[in-house]
Amino acid sequence: MPELPEVETLKRELSRSVVGLKIKKAKVLWTKAILPLSSLAFSRQIKNKEIKSVSRQAKILIINFTCLRRQADSTALAIHLKLTGQLIFVPKKGKTISGGHPDKTLAGQQPNKFTRLILEFTDGSYLYFNDLRKFGWAKLINDEEVKNLIAGIGVEPLSKNFSPQILADILKRYSNRPIKQILMDQKLIAGIGNIYADESCFRAGILPTRRAKILKPAEIKKLYSAIVAILKLAIEKKGTSADTYRQLSGAPGGFISHLKVYGRAGEPCKVCGRPIIKIRHAGRGTHFCGYCQK
């Protein structure tokens, strides 16, 4: 599943591709992807919408529309790729760009049997939303729903609202939880998933299975610094080329060469040389070095 750096990369690349385009029509091929609206209502509401900007909240992409009084029913299209979602932009002229789940359909014919939604723009270009396992969604939302969406999401770890003290407060409130479980709780901290939780804990020298109440103030500061540094580097490298992510250009994310523990079970630690350990923790595969992390 794409995490904050991957979705941020998609946001930036989509901004260069679709801002200013006007939607001619939509074709819904999987109704559950656009619930609670019907296919007819979705198509009617999104028709003639002009894309003003592309933003992100945690792991959710938000395509914002230029609002007209006669079309006040929806102001944005929120998209969550979940595990196997793809976005493929096909311009009238030029190179197709695609991102999300790195299935071969990224470079294949569009639409295909996994296509759930098609947006056709007035300039002759198309945006396809594909999803192999049908977990992803694309919802039209209004201003109030945008606020509700934001309200249910935790603090953005790269925003001014995130600090060592904020992290300490969160850890204190959920002191009996393992650290990794807290980092991945989207209601507490937005956008961190399995990859960057493991990598942040390694950089901080902290075992992801430790209870929050055991952390000392100095360790909390180290964990805060690690989270920020890891996420910034991952964005700079345009994400991680894990099992289910490619950037919108179709190229793999460049952070894979910077991974210290995630996906490296049994391989030597890049710091101490001891084998990286993988366990099942909180329902997720968890990677760490038993020597470098305490």
C-alpha positions in Angstrom: 0.0 0.0 0.0 1.4 3.5 -0.8 2.4 5.4 2.2 2.9 9.2 2.7 6.0 9.6 0.5 4.4 7.6 -2.4 1.1 9.5 -2.3 3.0 12.8 -2.0 4.9 11.8 -5.1 1.7 10.9 -7.0 0.2 14.3 -5.9 3.2 16.2 -7.3 3.2 14.3 -10.6 -0.6 14.6 -11.0 -0.4 18.3 -10.4 1.9 18.6 -13.4 -0.5 16.5 -15.5 -4.1 17.3 -14.8 -4.4 20.7 -13.2 -6.4 23.0 -15.6 -8.0 20.1 -17.4 -11.8 20.0 -17.7 -13.8 16.7 -17.3 -15.9 15.9 -20.3 -17.5 12.8 -18.8 -17.0 9.9 -16.5 -17.5 6.2 -17.1 -18.0 4.0 -14.0 -17.2 0.4 -14.4 -17.3 -0.7 -10.8 -20.1 1.0 -8.8 -18.8 0.1 -5.4 -15.7 2.2 -6.0 -17.7 5.4 -6.1 -20.3 4.7 -3.4 -22.4 6.2 -1.9 -23.3 7.8 -5.2 -24.9 5.9 -8.0 -23.1 5.7 -11.4 -25.5 8.2 -12.8 -25.2 10.7 -10.0 -21.4 10.4 -10.0 -21.2 11.0 -13.7 -23.6 13.9 -13.5 -21.8 15.7 -10.7 -18.3 15.3 -12.1 -19.2 16.4 -15.6 -17.6 19.8 -16.6 -15.6 20.0 -13.4 -12.3 21.8 -13.9 -9.3 20.6 -11.9 -7.9 23.4 -9.7 -5.3 21.6 -7.7 -4.2 18.2 -6.3 -3.6 17.8 -2.6 -3.0 15.0 -0.1 -4.3 14.1 3.3 -2.4 11.1 4.8 -2.6 8.4 2.1 -5.6 10.0 0.3 -5.3 12.0 -2.9 -7.7 14.9 -3.3 -8.4 16.3 -6.7 -9.9 19.7 -6.1 -12.3 21.4 -8.5 -12.8 25.0 -9.5 -16.3 25.5 -8.0 -19.1 27.0 -9.9 -22.4 28.0 -8.3 -24.4 25.7 -10.5 -22.2 22.8 -9.5 -21.9 23.2 -5.8 -22.8 19.5 -5.0 -19.1 18.4 -5.1 -15.9 20.2 -4.7 -13.3 17.4 -4.9 -12.6 13.8 -5.9 -10.9 11.9 -3.1 -9.0 8.8 -4.2 -7.5 6.0 -2.0 -5.5 3.4 -3.9 -5.5 1.0 -1.0 -3.4 -2.1 -1.8 -3.6 -2.5 -5.6 -4.9 0.7 -7.1 -3.4 2.4 -10.1 -3.7 5.8 -11.7 -2.9 6.0 -15.4 -2.9 9.3 -17.3 -3.0 9.1 -21.1 -2.6 12.5 -22.8 -3.9 13.1 -26.2 -0.3 13.5 -27.3 2.8 12.4 -25.5 3.9 9.7 -23.1 1.5 7.8 -20.9 2.3 8.2 -17.2 1.2 5.8 -14.5 1.5 5.0 -10.9 0.4 2.8 -8.1 0.4 -1.0 -8.0 3.3 -2.2 -10.3 1.2 -4.7 -12.3 2.0 -5.2 -15.9 -1.2 -3.3 -16.8 0.6 -0.1 -16.0 2.2 -0.3 -19.4 -0.6 -2.2 -21.1 -3.7 -1.2 -23.1 -6.2 1.1 -21.3 -8.8 0.5 -20.3 -8.5 -3.2 -19.2 -10.4 -5.7 -17.1 -9.2 -4.1 -13.9 -10.4 -0.6 -14.8 -13.0 0.7 -12.4 -13.3 4.4 -13.4 -12.5 6.4 -16.5 -12.3 10.2 -16.6 -12.3 11.7 -20.1 -11.1 15.3 -20.4 -12.2 17.9 -23.0 -8.7 18.0 -24.5 -8.9 14.3 -25.4 -6.8 12.9 -22.5 -7.9 10.3 -20.0 -7.3 9.3 -16.4 -7.9 5.7 -15.6 -8.4 4.3 -12.1 -7.6 0.5 -12.1 -7.8 -1.8 -9.1 -7.0 -5.5 -9.2 -8.5 -6.4 -5.8 -11.2 -3.7 -5.7 -10.3 -2.3 -2.3 -9.6 1.3 -3.5 -12.2 4.0 -3.9 -12.9 7.3 -5.6 -15.5 9.5 -3.9 -16.9 12.8 -4.8 -17.0 15.0 -1.7 -18.2 18.5 -0.8 -16.6 21.1 1.5 -18.1 19.6 4.6 -17.0 16.1 3.7 -13.5 17.4 3.1 -13.5 18.8 6.6 -14.8 15.5 8.0 -12.1 13.6 6.1 -9.4 15.8 7.6 -10.9 15.7 11.1 -10.6 11.9 11.2 -6.9 11.9 10.3 -4.0 12.3 12.7 -1.2 14.9 12.7 0.8 15.2 9.5 4.4 14.2 10.5 6.0 16.7 8.1 3.8 19.6 9.2 4.5 22.3 11.8 2.0 20.7 14.0 4.2 17.7 14.6 7.0 18.1 17.2 8.9 16.0 19.7 6.4 17.1 22.3 3.4 16.2 20.2 4.9 12.7 19.7 5.6 12.4 23.4 2.0 13.3 24.2 0.7 10.7 21.8 3.0 8.0 23.2 1.9 9.0 26.8 -1.8 8.7 25.9 -1.3 5.2 24.5 1.5 4.1 26.8 0.7 0.4 26.7 0.7 0.1 23.0 3.8 -1.1 21.0 5.6 1.8 19.3 5.0 0.5 15.8 1.2 0.2 16.4 1.1 3.8 17.4 3.1 5.0 14.4 0.8 3.2 12.0 -2.4 4.4 13.6 -3.8 6.9 11.0 -6.0 8.5 13.6 -2.9 9.5 15.6 -0.1 10.1 12.9 -1.0 10.4 9.3 0.6 8.5 6.4 3.1 6.2 8.1 2.7 2.5 7.1 4.7 -0.6 7.4 7.7 0.4 5.5 8.4 3.8 7.2 7.5 2.6 10.6 10.2 -0.1 10.4 12.7 2.2 8.9 12.1 5.0 11.4 12.5 2.6 14.3 15.7 1.3 12.9 17.1 4.8 12.4 16.2 5.7 16.0 17.7 2.5 17.3 14.4 1.4 18.9 12.7 -1.9 18.7 9.3 -1.5 17.1 7.8 -4.0 19.6 8.7 -1.9 22.7 5.8 -0.4 24.7 5.5 3.3 24.4 5.8 3.8 28.2 9.3 2.5 28.2 10.8 5.1 25.9 12.9 7.8 27.6 12.7 11.5 26.5 16.0 11.2 24.6 14.6 8.2 22.7 11.4 10.0 21.8 13.5 12.9 20.3 15.5 10.4 18.3 12.3 8.7 17.1 10.8 12.1 16.1 14.0 13.0 14.2 14.1 9.6 12.5 10.5 9.8 11.3 11.0 13.3 9.7 14.3 12.4 8.1 13.1 9.1 6.7 9.9 10.6 5.2 11.8 13.6 3.7 14.4 11.3 2.1 11.7 9.0 0.8 9.9 11.9 -0.8 13.1 13.1 -2.3 13.7 9.7 -3.8 10.1 9.5 -5.0 9.0 6.6 -2.8 9.9 3.0 -2.3 9.7 0.4 -5.0 8.0 -2.2 -2.7 5.6 -4.9 -3.9 2.8 -2.5 -4.6 4.1 0.9 -5.6 5.5 2.7 -8.6 5.5 6.4 -9.1 3.2 8.1 -11.7 5.9 8.1 -14.3 5.9 4.3 -14.1 9.5 4.2 -12.7 10.2 2.5 -9.5 10.7 4.6 -6.3 14.3 5.4 -5.6 14.2 4.8 -1.8 14.6 1.1 -2.2 18.4 1.4 -2.1 18.1 3.2 1.2 16.1 0.6 3.0 17.9 -0.7 6.1 15.5 -3.3 7.4 12.2 -3.5 5.5 12.1 -6.4 3.0 15.6 -7.5 4.0 14.8 -10.4 6.3 17.9 -12.7 6.7 20.2 -10.2 4.9 23.1 -8.6 6.8 22.4 -5.4 8.7 24.1 -2.5 6.9 25.4 -1.3 10.2 26.5 -4.3 12.2 26.4 -7.2 9.7 24.0 -9.4 11.7 21.0 -10.8 9.9 17.8 -8.7 9.8 14.9 -10.3 11.7 11.4 -10.5 10.5 8.4 -11.3 12.8 4.7 -11.1 12.7 3.7 -8.1 14.9 0.3 -6.5 15.2 -0.8 -8.4 12.1 2.0 -7.1 10.0 5.4 -8.3 8.9 7.9 -6.4 11.0 11.6 -6.0 10.3 14.4 -5.0 12.7 18.0 -5.6 13.8 18.2 -7.3 17.2 21.6 -5.8 17.8 21.2 -2.2 16.6 17.8 -1.7 18.1 17.0 -1.9 21.8 
